[in-house]
Amino acid sequence: MIALSPGPSRDTTFRAQLAGALWSVTKNHAFYGDYFSRDQAVRSACNGARTVEASGGQARVLVMPNDQLIAHREAA
């Protein structure tokens, strides 16, 4: 009998935070992108989260300060 590993986690966290003069976004603590404004960073993180969910995963977007949870789904 072959044991199957559960595979990678399908739970993804995008985090946007101010790093010096740029807004930096990470995906599960790995670099995702740098942006000149908070709005650009949040938009990119939300797009990434929707992409994860479109492939069957779960995602959340957190924004500093205080890891504020941001709604990332588009209104119907």
PyMOL commands that set and color helices and strands:
alter all, ss='L'
color gray80, all
select helices_A, chain A and resi 38-54
alter helices_A, ss='H'
color red, helices_A
select strands_A, chain A and resi 11-19+22-27+30-35+58-63+68-70
alter strands_A, ss='S'
color yellow, strands_A
deselect
rebuild
show_as cartoon
